[in-house]
Amino acid sequence: QVQLVESGGGLVQAGGSLRPSCAASGRPFRNYAMGWFRQGPGKEREFVASINWSGGATYYADSVKGRFTISRDNGKNRVYLQMNSLKSEDTAVYYCAAGSVDSDYDRAYSYWGQGTQVTVSS
């Protein structure tokens, strides 16, 4: 089992930045690819970004490419999502997830955190 706990969400004005993080415990963190997903009000959950076990490969949804950066620190068992130039449409609950492969498909991930709210005011 892997336990994931997100933190670092909050309220920010459009154009601002936030850096949510996700702390992992349980099985060795470096064994897992990590992903960030989000679910906005009235919307389906959608892929945001993923990173492989070493941090050497990252992948982004087109909607966040150039604005968001995913990274990980295997020594601290954490994954981060640096979010810059935030827009109102980025408002959502953000979830981190752990899986055996980095993917934009949510069913590829076996473990999920409880989510952290990000609200962008316009």
N, CA, C and O atoms as a printed pandas DataFrame, in Angstrom:
     atom_number atom_name residue_name chain_id  residue_number  x_coord  y_coord  z_coord
0              1         N          GLN        A               1    0.835   -1.200    0.000
1              2        CA          GLN        A               1    0.000    0.000    0.000
2              3         C          GLN        A               1    0.867    1.246    0.000
3              4         O          GLN        A               1    1.955    1.268    0.577
4              5         N          VAL        A               2    0.373    2.268   -0.649
5              6        CA          VAL        A               2    1.010    3.585   -0.653
6              7         C          VAL        A               2   -0.031    4.592   -0.173
7              8         O          VAL        A               2   -1.160    4.614   -0.662
8              9         N          GLN        A               3    0.353    5.403    0.767
9             10        CA          GLN        A               3   -0.524    6.468    1.245
10            11         C          GLN        A               3   -0.018    7.798    0.682
11            12         O          GLN        A               3    1.177    8.091    0.718
12            13         N          LEU        A               4   -0.941    8.584    0.169
13            14        CA          LEU        A               4   -0.615    9.860   -0.454
14            15         C          LEU        A               4   -1.406   10.978    0.214
15            16         O          LEU        A               4   -2.618   10.866    0.402
16            17         N          VAL        A               5   -0.720   12.045    0.566
17            18        CA          VAL        A               5   -1.375   13.187    1.200
18            19         C          VAL        A               5   -0.934   14.460    0.485
19            20         O          VAL        A               5    0.247   14.809    0.481
20            21         N          GLU        A               6   -1.904   15.148   -0.122
21            22        CA          GLU        A               6   -1.614   16.402   -0.800
22            23         C          GLU        A               6   -1.720   17.578    0.169
23            24         O          GLU        A               6   -2.447   17.527    1.161
24            25         N          SER        A               7   -0.985   18.625   -0.143
25            26        CA          SER        A               7   -1.075   19.879    0.601
26            27         C          SER        A               7   -0.622   21.002   -0.322
27            28         O          SER        A               7   -0.081   20.762   -1.401
28            29         N          GLY        A               8   -0.853   22.227    0.123
29            30        CA          GLY        A               8   -0.333   23.355   -0.633
30            31         C          GLY        A               8   -1.298   24.000   -1.595
31            32         O          GLY        A               8   -0.923   24.908   -2.337
32            33         N          GLY        A               9   -2.555   23.537   -1.593
33            34        CA          GLY        A               9   -3.556   24.233   -2.396
34            35         C          GLY        A               9   -3.923   25.545   -1.718
35            36         O          GLY        A               9   -3.350   25.911   -0.692
36            37         N          GLY        A              10   -4.892   26.252   -2.310
37            38        CA          GLY        A              10   -5.336   27.494   -1.699
38            39         C          GLY        A              10   -6.028   28.395   -2.681
39            40         O          GLY        A              10   -6.405   27.981   -3.777
40            41         N          LEU        A              11   -6.190   29.643   -2.273
41            42        CA          LEU        A              11   -6.855   30.663   -3.087
42            43         C          LEU        A              11   -5.794   31.611   -3.623
43            44         O          LEU        A              11   -4.951   32.099   -2.870
44            45         N          VAL        A              12   -5.835   31.869   -4.914
45            46        CA          VAL        A              12   -4.848   32.738   -5.542
46            47         C          VAL        A              12   -5.534   33.532   -6.641
47            48         O          VAL        A              12   -6.512   33.072   -7.229
48            49         N          GLN        A              13   -5.029   34.706   -6.912
49            50        CA          GLN        A              13   -5.573   35.515   -8.003
50            51         C          GLN        A              13   -5.059   35.009   -9.347
51            52         O          GLN        A              13   -3.990   34.403   -9.432
52            53         N          ALA        A              14   -5.822   35.264  -10.373
53            54        CA          ALA        A              14   -5.396   34.901  -11.719
54            55         C          ALA        A              14   -4.033   35.521  -12.013
55            56         O          ALA        A              14   -3.770   36.679  -11.691
56            57         N          GLY        A              15   -3.174   34.709  -12.635
57            58        CA          GLY        A              15   -1.810   35.151  -12.909
58            59         C          GLY        A              15   -0.822   34.774  -11.837
59            60         O          GLY        A              15    0.388   34.884  -12.034
60            61         N          GLY        A              16   -1.327   34.330  -10.705
61            62        CA          GLY        A              16   -0.471   33.962   -9.591
62            63         C          GLY        A              16    0.064   32.547   -9.689
63            64         O          GLY        A              16   -0.106   31.872  -10.705
64            65         N          SER        A              17    0.715   32.105   -8.619
65            66        CA          SER        A              17    1.353   30.793   -8.587
66            67         C          SER        A              17    1.018   30.047   -7.301
67            68         O          SER        A              17    0.754   30.648   -6.259
68            69         N          LEU        A              18    1.036   28.734   -7.403
69            70        CA          LEU        A              18    0.927   27.845   -6.246
70            71         C          LEU        A              18    1.812   26.639   -6.504
71            72         O          LEU        A              18    2.146   26.330   -7.647
72            73         N          ARG        A              19    2.187   25.962   -5.424
73            74        CA          ARG        A              19    3.014   24.766   -5.552
74            75         C          ARG        A              19    2.495   23.672   -4.629
75            76         O          ARG        A              19    3.061   23.446   -3.559
76            77         N          PRO        A              20    1.427   22.992   -5.030
77            78        CA          PRO        A              20    0.987   21.855   -4.229
78            79         C          PRO        A              20    2.054   20.766   -4.189
79            80         O          PRO        A              20    2.849   20.617   -5.118
80            81         N          SER        A              21    2.054   20.014   -3.102
81            82        CA          SER        A              21    2.948   18.873   -2.999
82            83         C          SER        A              21    2.170   17.661   -2.504
83            84         O          SER        A              21    1.056   17.778   -1.992
84            85         N          CYS        A              22    2.779   16.510   -2.669
85            86        CA          CYS        A              22    2.154   15.249   -2.293
86            87         C          CYS        A              22    3.197   14.419   -1.569
87            88         O          CYS        A              22    4.255   14.118   -2.121
88            89         N          ALA        A              23    2.897   14.050   -0.338
89            90        CA          ALA        A              23    3.801   13.231    0.464
90            91         C          ALA        A              23    3.364   11.782    0.404
91            92         O          ALA        A              23    2.188   11.466    0.584
92            93         N          ALA        A              24    4.321   10.907    0.150
93            94        CA          ALA        A              24    4.028    9.480    0.035
94            95         C          ALA        A              24    4.632    8.709    1.193
95            96         O          ALA        A              24    5.702    9.055    1.693
96            97         N          SER        A              25    3.946    7.673    1.609
97            98        CA          SER        A              25    4.470    6.772    2.636
98            99         C          SER        A              25    4.012    5.356    2.306
99           100         O          SER        A              25    3.091    5.147    1.517
100          101         N          GLY        A              26    4.677    4.396    2.927
101          102        CA          GLY        A              26    4.340    3.001    2.651
102          103         C          GLY        A              26    5.447    2.370    1.831
103          104         O          GLY        A              26    6.607    2.382    2.243
104          105         N          ARG        A              27    5.113    1.830    0.704
105          106        CA          ARG        A              27    6.102    1.167   -0.156
106          107         C          ARG        A              27    7.086    2.176   -0.723
107          108         O          ARG        A              27    6.776    3.365   -0.792
108          109         N          PRO        A              28    8.274    1.719   -1.133
109          110        CA          PRO        A              28    9.301    2.642   -1.627
110          111         C          PRO        A              28    8.781    3.571   -2.718
111          112         O          PRO        A              28    8.273    3.124   -3.746
112          113         N          PHE        A              29    8.918    4.858   -2.476
113          114        CA          PHE        A              29    8.390    5.875   -3.370
114          115         C          PHE        A              29    8.996    5.761   -4.758
115          116         O          PHE        A              29    8.299    5.950   -5.755
116          117         N          ARG        A              30   10.275    5.458   -4.834
117          118        CA          ARG        A              30   10.943    5.451   -6.122
118          119         C          ARG        A              30   10.468    4.320   -7.029
119          120         O          ARG        A              30   10.831    4.283   -8.204
120          121         N          ASN        A              31    9.680    3.418   -6.514
121          122        CA          ASN        A              31    9.135    2.335   -7.336
122          123         C          ASN        A              31    7.995    2.793   -8.227
123          124         O          ASN        A              31    7.580    2.067   -9.130
124          125         N          TYR        A              32    7.483    4.004   -7.978
125          126        CA          TYR        A              32    6.240    4.410   -8.609
126          127         C          TYR        A              32    6.391    5.625   -9.508
127          128         O          TYR        A              32    7.118    6.567   -9.195
128          129         N          ALA        A              33    5.694    5.581  -10.623
129          130        CA          ALA        A              33    5.438    6.785  -11.391
130          131         C          ALA        A              33    4.351    7.573  -10.676
131          132         O          ALA        A              33    3.523    7.001   -9.966
132          133         N          MET        A              34    4.359    8.877  -10.866
133          134        CA          MET        A              34    3.396    9.734  -10.184
134          135         C          MET        A              34    2.652   10.599  -11.188
135          136         O          MET        A              34    3.186   10.991  -12.226
136          137         N          GLY        A              35    1.421   10.879  -10.848
137          138        CA          GLY        A              35    0.625   11.749  -11.705
138          139         C          GLY        A              35   -0.167   12.748  -10.882
139          140         O          GLY        A              35   -0.451   12.522   -9.706
140          141         N          TRP        A              36   -0.516   13.848  -11.515
141          142        CA          TRP        A              36   -1.459   14.816  -10.956
142          143         C          TRP        A              36   -2.689   14.852  -11.861
143          144         O          TRP        A              36   -2.576   14.928  -13.085
144          145         N          PHE        A              37   -3.839   14.796  -11.248
145          146        CA          PHE        A              37   -5.109   14.928  -11.940
146          147         C          PHE        A              37   -5.908   16.020  -11.238
147          148         O          PHE        A              37   -5.578   16.430  -10.125
148          149         N          ARG        A              38   -6.957   16.483  -11.900
149          150        CA          ARG        A              38   -7.798   17.491  -11.278
150          151         C          ARG        A              38   -9.247   17.281  -11.683
151          152         O          ARG        A              38   -9.552   16.702  -12.726
152          153         N          GLN        A              39  -10.129   17.774  -10.820
153          154        CA          GLN        A              39  -11.564   17.729  -11.117
154          155         C          GLN        A              39  -12.168   19.063  -10.752
155          156         O          GLN        A              39  -12.250   19.422   -9.577
156          157         N          GLY        A              40  -12.589   19.793  -11.761
157          158        CA          GLY        A              40  -13.229   21.082  -11.549
158          159         C          GLY        A              40  -14.706   20.920  -11.257
159          160         O          GLY        A              40  -15.259   19.836  -11.441
160          161         N          PRO        A              41  -15.354   21.986  -10.805
161          162        CA          PRO        A              41  -16.775   21.900  -10.486
162          163         C          PRO        A              41  -17.605   21.523  -11.704
163          164         O          PRO        A              41  -17.549   22.187  -12.738
164          165         N          GLY        A              42  -18.371   20.453  -11.569
165          166        CA          GLY        A              42  -19.214   19.997  -12.658
166          167         C          GLY        A              42  -18.482   19.346  -13.807
167          168         O          GLY        A              42  -19.056   19.141  -14.877
168          169         N          LYS        A              43  -17.205   19.016  -13.596
169          170        CA          LYS        A              43  -16.410   18.439  -14.681
170          171         C          LYS        A              43  -15.936   17.035  -14.327
171          172         O          LYS        A              43  -15.951   16.625  -13.166
172          173         N          GLU        A              44  -15.519   16.315  -15.354
173          174        CA          GLU        A              44  -14.895   15.015  -15.148
174          175         C          GLU        A              44  -13.454   15.210  -14.670
175          176         O          GLU        A              44  -12.834   16.245  -14.915
176          177         N          ARG        A              45  -12.945   14.197  -13.989
177          178        CA          ARG        A              45  -11.544   14.239  -13.603
178          179         C          ARG        A              45  -10.680   14.193  -14.856
179          180         O          ARG        A              45  -10.960   13.441  -15.789
180          181         N          GLU        A              46   -9.621   15.009  -14.866
181          182        CA          GLU        A              46   -8.761   15.059  -16.042
182          183         C          GLU        A              46   -7.287   15.015  -15.653
183          184         O          GLU        A              46   -6.890   15.422  -14.561
184          185         N          PHE        A              47   -6.507   14.510  -16.581
185          186        CA          PHE        A              47   -5.068   14.418  -16.403
186          187         C          PHE        A              47   -4.439   15.807  -16.432
187          188         O          PHE        A              47   -4.865   16.675  -17.195
188          189         N          VAL        A              48   -3.415   16.012  -15.589
189          190        CA          VAL        A              48   -2.683   17.269  -15.582
190          191         C          VAL        A              48   -1.219   17.033  -15.973
191          192         O          VAL        A              48   -0.717   17.649  -16.913
192          193         N          ALA        A              49   -0.544   16.146  -15.252
193          194        CA          ALA        A              49    0.878   15.916  -15.511
194          195         C          ALA        A              49    1.295   14.585  -14.909
195          196         O          ALA        A              49    0.667   14.083  -13.977
196          197         N          SER        A              50    2.382   14.016  -15.465
197          198        CA          SER        A              50    2.925   12.789  -14.915
198          199         C          SER        A              50    4.450   12.839  -14.948
199          200         O          SER        A              50    5.052   13.620  -15.685
200          201         N          ILE        A              51    5.052   11.985  -14.129
201          202        CA          ILE        A              51    6.511   11.906  -14.052
202          203         C          ILE        A              51    6.904   10.467  -13.778
203          204         O          ILE        A              51    6.248    9.779  -12.995
204          205         N          ASN        A              52    7.971   10.008  -14.418
205          206        CA          ASN        A              52    8.361    8.621  -14.213
206          207         C          ASN        A              52    9.142    8.477  -12.898
207          208         O          ASN        A              52    9.346    9.461  -12.187
208          209         N          TRP        A              53    9.570    7.274  -12.584
209          210        CA          TRP        A              53   10.140    6.991  -11.271
210          211         C          TRP        A              53   11.395    7.818  -10.991
211          212         O          TRP        A              53   11.642    8.203   -9.848
212          213         N          SER        A              54   12.182    8.092  -12.023
213          214        CA          SER        A              54   13.450    8.795  -11.817
214          215         C          SER        A              54   13.311   10.308  -11.951
215          216         O          SER        A              54   14.208   11.055  -11.560
216          217         N          GLY        A              55   12.198   10.752  -12.499
217          218        CA          GLY        A              55   12.040   12.183  -12.786
218          219         C          GLY        A              55   12.571   12.565  -14.146
219          220         O          GLY        A              55   12.544   13.738  -14.518
220          221         N          GLY        A              56   13.056   11.586  -14.895
221          222        CA          GLY        A              56   13.659   11.879  -16.183
222          223         C          GLY        A              56   12.679   12.051  -17.320
223          224         O          GLY        A              56   13.058   12.507  -18.399
224          225         N          ALA        A              57   11.450   11.702  -17.104
225          226        CA          ALA        A              57   10.431   11.833  -18.148
226          227         C          ALA        A              57    9.184   12.469  -17.554
227          228         O          ALA        A              57    8.666   12.009  -16.537
228          229         N          THR        A              58    8.712   13.514  -18.186
229          230        CA          THR        A              58    7.490   14.186  -17.751
230          231         C          THR        A              58    6.552   14.362  -18.935
231          232         O          THR        A              58    6.971   14.369  -20.093
232          233         N          TYR        A              59    5.287   14.500  -18.617
233          234        CA          TYR        A              59    4.275   14.640  -19.666
234          235         C          TYR        A              59    3.189   15.545  -19.123
235          236         O          TYR        A              59    2.849   15.475  -17.942
236          237         N          TYR        A              60    2.634   16.407  -19.991
237          238        CA          TYR        A              60    1.661   17.406  -19.543
238          239         C          TYR        A              60    0.446   17.431  -20.447
239          240         O          TYR        A              60    0.533   17.159  -21.645
240          241         N          ALA        A              61   -0.678   17.759  -19.856
241          242        CA          ALA        A              61   -1.857   18.066  -20.656
242          243         C          ALA        A              61   -1.604   19.356  -21.420
243          244         O          ALA        A              61   -0.897   20.241  -20.939
244          245         N          ASP        A              62   -2.178   19.461  -22.604
245          246        CA          ASP        A              62   -1.970   20.655  -23.415
246          247         C          ASP        A              62   -2.416   21.924  -22.689
247          248         O          ASP        A              62   -1.840   22.995  -22.883
248          249         N          SER        A              63   -3.439   21.797  -21.860
249          250        CA          SER        A              63   -4.009   22.970  -21.190
250          251         C          SER        A              63   -3.058   23.585  -20.157
251          252         O          SER        A              63   -3.229   24.741  -19.770
252          253         N          VAL        A              64   -2.065   22.823  -19.713
253          254        CA          VAL        A              64   -1.148   23.338  -18.686
254          255         C          VAL        A              64    0.296   23.423  -19.159
255          256         O          VAL        A              64    1.159   23.935  -18.446
256          257         N          LYS        A              65    0.552   22.926  -20.345
257          258        CA          LYS        A              65    1.918   22.896  -20.867
258          259         C          LYS        A              65    2.487   24.315  -20.929
259          260         O          LYS        A              65    1.837   25.239  -21.417
260          261         N          GLY        A              66    3.708   24.467  -20.426
261          262        CA          GLY        A              66    4.349   25.777  -20.387
262          263         C          GLY        A              66    4.033   26.585  -19.148
263          264         O          GLY        A              66    4.700   27.585  -18.879
264          265         N          ARG        A              67    3.026   26.175  -18.383
265          266        CA          ARG        A              67    2.651   26.895  -17.156
266          267         C          ARG        A              67    2.906   26.066  -15.902
267          268         O          ARG        A              67    3.252   26.617  -14.857
268          269         N          PHE        A              68    2.739   24.747  -15.995
269          270        CA          PHE        A              68    2.897   23.857  -14.845
270          271         C          PHE        A              68    4.165   23.024  -15.016
271          272         O          PHE        A              68    4.567   22.703  -16.135
272          273         N          THR        A              69    4.782   22.684  -13.895
273          274        CA          THR        A              69    5.957   21.810  -13.903
274          275         C          THR        A              69    5.818   20.779  -12.796
275          276         O          THR        A              69    5.626   21.125  -11.630
276          277         N          ILE        A              70    5.917   19.509  -13.172
277          278        CA          ILE        A              70    5.896   18.433  -12.193
278          279         C          ILE        A              70    7.336   18.041  -11.872
279          280         O          ILE        A              70    8.193   18.007  -12.755
280          281         N          SER        A              71    7.589   17.748  -10.605
281          282        CA          SER        A              71    8.920   17.306  -10.195
282          283         C          SER        A              71    8.774   16.374   -8.999
283          284         O          SER        A              71    7.709   16.300   -8.386
284          285         N          ARG        A              72    9.829   15.679   -8.679
285          286        CA          ARG        A              72    9.793   14.769   -7.543
286          287         C          ARG        A              72   11.134   14.772   -6.829
287          288         O          ARG        A              72   12.176   15.046   -7.425
288          289         N          ASP        A              73   11.084   14.461   -5.538
289          290        CA          ASP        A              73   12.278   14.315   -4.717
290          291         C          ASP        A              73   12.176   12.943   -4.069
291          292         O          ASP        A              73   11.463   12.775   -3.079
292          293         N          ASN        A              74   12.873   11.970   -4.613
293          294        CA          ASN        A              74   12.769   10.607   -4.093
294          295         C          ASN        A              74   13.369   10.490   -2.688
295          296         O          ASN        A              74   12.993    9.597   -1.930
296          297         N          GLY        A              75   14.277   11.366   -2.344
297          298        CA          GLY        A              75   14.834   11.348   -1.001
298          299         C          GLY        A              75   13.849   11.804    0.054
299          300         O          GLY        A              75   13.929   11.396    1.213
300          301         N          LYS        A              76   12.911   12.660   -0.358
301          302        CA          LYS        A              76   11.891   13.175    0.562
302          303         C          LYS        A              76   10.535   12.533    0.343
303          304         O          LYS        A              76    9.568   12.882    1.020
304          305         N          ASN        A              77   10.449   11.599   -0.593
305          306        CA          ASN        A              77    9.176   10.932   -0.886
306          307         C          ASN        A              77    8.077   11.936   -1.227
307          308         O          ASN        A              77    6.951   11.834   -0.742
308          309         N          ARG        A              78    8.421   12.893   -2.057
309          310        CA          ARG        A              78    7.448   13.928   -2.415
310          311         C          ARG        A              78    7.424   14.173   -3.915
311          312         O          ARG        A              78    8.431   14.020   -4.607
312          313         N          VAL        A              79    6.253   14.555   -4.396
313          314        CA          VAL        A              79    6.080   15.028   -5.757
314          315         C          VAL        A              79    5.431   16.404   -5.678
315          316         O          VAL        A              79    4.600   16.667   -4.809
316          317         N          TYR        A              80    5.824   17.271   -6.596
317          318        CA          TYR        A              80    5.376   18.662   -6.576
318          319         C          TYR        A              80    4.725   19.027   -7.909
319          320         O          TYR        A              80    4.974   18.406   -8.942
320          321         N          LEU        A              81    3.889   20.049   -7.847
321          322        CA          LEU        A              81    3.309   20.603   -9.068
322          323         C          LEU        A              81    3.422   22.124   -8.966
323          324         O          LEU        A              81    2.620   22.772   -8.293
324          325         N          GLN        A              82    4.408   22.674   -9.631
325          326        CA          GLN        A              82    4.560   24.123   -9.689
326          327         C          GLN        A              82    3.593   24.672  -10.724
327          328         O          GLN        A              82    3.664   24.325  -11.903
328          329         N          MET        A              83    2.690   25.534  -10.273
329          330        CA          MET        A              83    1.653   26.072  -11.149
330          331         C          MET        A              83    1.843   27.582  -11.251
331          332         O          MET        A              83    1.717   28.303  -10.262
332          333         N          ASN        A              84    2.141   28.041  -12.437
333          334        CA          ASN        A              84    2.338   29.464  -12.699
334          335         C          ASN        A              84    1.278   29.979  -13.666
335          336         O          ASN        A              84    0.604   29.202  -14.342
336          337         N          SER        A              85    1.146   31.275  -13.718
337          338        CA          SER        A              85    0.189   31.912  -14.637
338          339         C          SER        A              85   -1.185   31.281  -14.532
339          340         O          SER        A              85   -1.803   30.936  -15.540
340          341         N          LEU        A              86   -1.649   31.137  -13.327
341          342        CA          LEU        A              86   -2.912   30.436  -13.090
342          343         C          LEU        A              86   -4.089   31.191  -13.680
343          344         O          LEU        A              86   -4.120   32.422  -13.711
344          345         N          LYS        A              87   -5.062   30.409  -14.151
345          346        CA          LYS        A              87   -6.271   30.947  -14.764
346          347         C          LYS        A              87   -7.471   30.454  -13.970
347          348         O          LYS        A              87   -7.378   29.482  -13.221
348          349         N          SER        A              88   -8.590   31.131  -14.140
349          350        CA          SER        A              88   -9.790   30.717  -13.415
350          351         C          SER        A              88  -10.182   29.284  -13.769
351          352         O          SER        A              88  -10.716   28.561  -12.928
352          353         N          GLU        A              89   -9.924   28.880  -14.984
353          354        CA          GLU        A              89  -10.283   27.511  -15.395
354          355         C          GLU        A              89   -9.381   26.438  -14.773
355          356         O          GLU        A              89   -9.630   25.245  -14.948
356          357         N          ASP        A              90   -8.341   26.854  -14.053
357          358        CA          ASP        A              90   -7.519   25.898  -13.314
358          359         C          ASP        A              90   -8.140   25.551  -11.957
359          360         O          ASP        A              90   -7.646   24.666  -11.258
360          361         N          THR        A              91   -9.210   26.237  -11.589
361          362        CA          THR        A              91   -9.886   25.949  -10.325
362          363         C          THR        A              91  -10.379   24.513  -10.309
363          364         O          THR        A              91  -11.123   24.091  -11.194
364          365         N          ALA        A              92   -9.959   23.765   -9.294
365          366        CA          ALA        A              92  -10.294   22.341   -9.219
366          367         C          ALA        A              92   -9.747   21.763   -7.922
367          368         O          ALA        A              92   -8.967   22.400   -7.215
368          369         N          VAL        A              93  -10.172   20.552   -7.632
369          370        CA          VAL        A              93   -9.493   19.745   -6.625
370          371         C          VAL        A              93   -8.388   18.981   -7.350
371          372         O          VAL        A              93   -8.634   18.316   -8.356
372          373         N          TYR        A              94   -7.179   19.086   -6.827
373          374        CA          TYR        A              94   -6.023   18.445   -7.449
374          375         C          TYR        A              94   -5.636   17.201   -6.648
375          376         O          TYR        A              94   -5.486   17.239   -5.427
376          377         N          TYR        A              95   -5.484   16.107   -7.377
377          378        CA          TYR        A              95   -5.169   14.818   -6.773
378          379         C          TYR        A              95   -3.819   14.315   -7.267
379          380         O          TYR        A              95   -3.507   14.438   -8.452
380          381         N          CYS        A              96   -3.021   13.753   -6.375
381          382        CA          CYS        A              96   -1.843   13.029   -6.834
382          383         C          CYS        A              96   -2.158   11.539   -6.818
383          384         O          CYS        A              96   -3.016   11.071   -6.070
384          385         N          ALA        A              97   -1.448   10.820   -7.654
385          386        CA          ALA        A              97   -1.685    9.397   -7.803
386          387         C          ALA        A              97   -0.370    8.685   -8.071
387          388         O          ALA        A              97    0.554    9.259   -8.649
388          389         N          ALA        A              98   -0.294    7.433   -7.647
389          390        CA          ALA        A              98    0.898    6.606   -7.835
390          391         C          ALA        A              98    0.536    5.361   -8.621
391          392         O          ALA        A              98   -0.503    4.743   -8.390
392          393         N          GLY        A              99    1.410    5.000   -9.558
393          394        CA          GLY        A              99    1.164    3.820  -10.371
394          395         C          GLY        A              99    2.456    3.217  -10.873
395          396         O          GLY        A              99    3.541    3.733  -10.604
396          397         N          SER        A             100    2.337    2.128  -11.599
397          398        CA          SER        A             100    3.522    1.413  -12.062
398          399         C          SER        A             100    4.147    2.056  -13.300
399          400         O          SER        A             100    5.336    1.875  -13.562
400          401         N          VAL        A             101    3.346    2.806  -14.059
401          402        CA          VAL        A             101    3.861    3.488  -15.245
402          403         C          VAL        A             101    3.302    4.904  -15.276
403          404         O          VAL        A             101    2.194    5.155  -14.804
404          405         N          ASP        A             102    4.080    5.828  -15.839
405          406        CA          ASP        A             102    3.570    7.185  -16.001
406          407         C          ASP        A             102    2.618    7.210  -17.188
407          408         O          ASP        A             102    2.954    6.739  -18.274
408          409         N          SER        A             103    1.448    7.753  -16.977
409          410        CA          SER        A             103    0.388    7.683  -17.967
410          411         C          SER        A             103   -0.558    8.856  -17.778
411          412         O          SER        A             103   -0.629    9.454  -16.704
412          413         N          ASP        A             104   -1.288    9.174  -18.851
413          414        CA          ASP        A             104   -2.356   10.177  -18.741
414          415         C          ASP        A             104   -3.709    9.503  -18.503
415          416         O          ASP        A             104   -4.741   10.174  -18.533
416          417         N          TYR        A             105   -3.720    8.225  -18.274
417          418        CA          TYR        A             105   -4.940    7.455  -18.071
418          419         C          TYR        A             105   -5.104    7.181  -16.582
419          420         O          TYR        A             105   -4.229    6.570  -15.968
420          421         N          ASP        A             106   -6.202    7.622  -15.998
421          422        CA          ASP        A             106   -6.331    7.542  -14.538
422          423         C          ASP        A             106   -6.348    6.101  -14.030
423          424         O          ASP        A             106   -5.925    5.839  -12.904
424          425         N          ARG        A             107   -6.831    5.167  -14.847
425          426        CA          ARG        A             107   -6.885    3.789  -14.377
426          427         C          ARG        A             107   -5.512    3.133  -14.321
427          428         O          ARG        A             107   -5.385    2.011  -13.830
428          429         N          ALA        A             108   -4.488    3.812  -14.813
429          430        CA          ALA        A             108   -3.125    3.290  -14.704
430          431         C          ALA        A             108   -2.564    3.476  -13.309
431          432         O          ALA        A             108   -1.516    2.921  -12.979
432          433         N          TYR        A             109   -3.261    4.260  -12.479
433          434        CA          TYR        A             109   -2.771    4.581  -11.140
434          435         C          TYR        A             109   -3.556    3.813  -10.084
435          436         O          TYR        A             109   -4.786    3.774  -10.107
436          437         N          SER        A             110   -2.818    3.202   -9.155
437          438        CA          SER        A             110   -3.450    2.348   -8.151
438          439         C          SER        A             110   -3.772    3.085   -6.858
439          440         O          SER        A             110   -4.685    2.699   -6.128
440          441         N          TYR        A             111   -3.027    4.138   -6.580
441          442        CA          TYR        A             111   -3.166    4.817   -5.290
442          443         C          TYR        A             111   -3.433    6.297   -5.522
443          444         O          TYR        A             111   -2.862    6.922   -6.416
444          445         N          TRP        A             112   -4.321    6.842   -4.685
445          446        CA          TRP        A             112   -4.756    8.227   -4.839
446          447         C          TRP        A             112   -4.767    8.934   -3.490
447          448         O          TRP        A             112   -5.048    8.333   -2.454
448          449         N          GLY        A             113   -4.455   10.226   -3.530
449          450        CA          GLY        A             113   -4.602   11.045   -2.347
450          451         C          GLY        A             113   -6.026   11.564   -2.220
451          452         O          GLY        A             113   -6.892   11.258   -3.040
452          453         N          GLN        A             114   -6.250   12.351   -1.184
453          454        CA          GLN        A             114   -7.599   12.857   -0.901
454          455         C          GLN        A             114   -7.891   14.156   -1.641
455          456         O          GLN        A             114   -9.041   14.590   -1.709
456          457         N          GLY        A             115   -6.866   14.767   -2.187
457          458        CA          GLY        A             115   -7.058   15.984   -2.971
458          459         C          GLY        A             115   -6.800   17.255   -2.186
459          460         O          GLY        A             115   -6.921   17.281   -0.962
460          461         N          THR        A             116   -6.442   18.306   -2.904
461          462        CA          THR        A             116   -6.261   19.627   -2.318
462          463         C          THR        A             116   -6.934   20.646   -3.238
463          464         O          THR        A             116   -6.765   20.602   -4.456
464          465         N          GLN        A             117   -7.693   21.555   -2.646
465          466        CA          GLN        A             117   -8.461   22.513   -3.422
466          467         C          GLN        A             117   -7.577   23.661   -3.895
467          468         O          GLN        A             117   -6.821   24.244   -3.118
468          469         N          VAL        A             118   -7.685   23.970   -5.174
469          470        CA          VAL        A             118   -7.039   25.150   -5.756
470          471         C          VAL        A             118   -8.139   26.022   -6.344
471          472         O          VAL        A             118   -8.908   25.576   -7.195
472          473         N          THR        A             119   -8.206   27.243   -5.895
473          474        CA          THR        A             119   -9.206   28.186   -6.388
474          475         C          THR        A             119   -8.494   29.414   -6.935
475          476         O          THR        A             119   -7.696   30.046   -6.243
476          477         N          VAL        A             120   -8.794   29.741   -8.190
477          478        CA          VAL        A             120   -8.180   30.888   -8.849
478          479         C          VAL        A             120   -9.270   31.925   -9.081
479          480         O          VAL        A             120  -10.243   31.674   -9.792
480          481         N          SER        A             121   -9.096   33.078   -8.478
481          482        CA          SER        A             121  -10.094   34.144   -8.626
482          483         C          SER        A             121   -9.692   35.058   -9.778
483          484         O          SER        A             121   -8.519   35.381   -9.967
484          485         N          SER        A             122  -10.700   35.460  -10.538
485          486        CA          SER        A             122  -10.417   36.319  -11.710
486          487         C          SER        A             122  -10.619   37.790  -11.379
487          488         O          SER        A             122  -10.428   38.648  -12.241
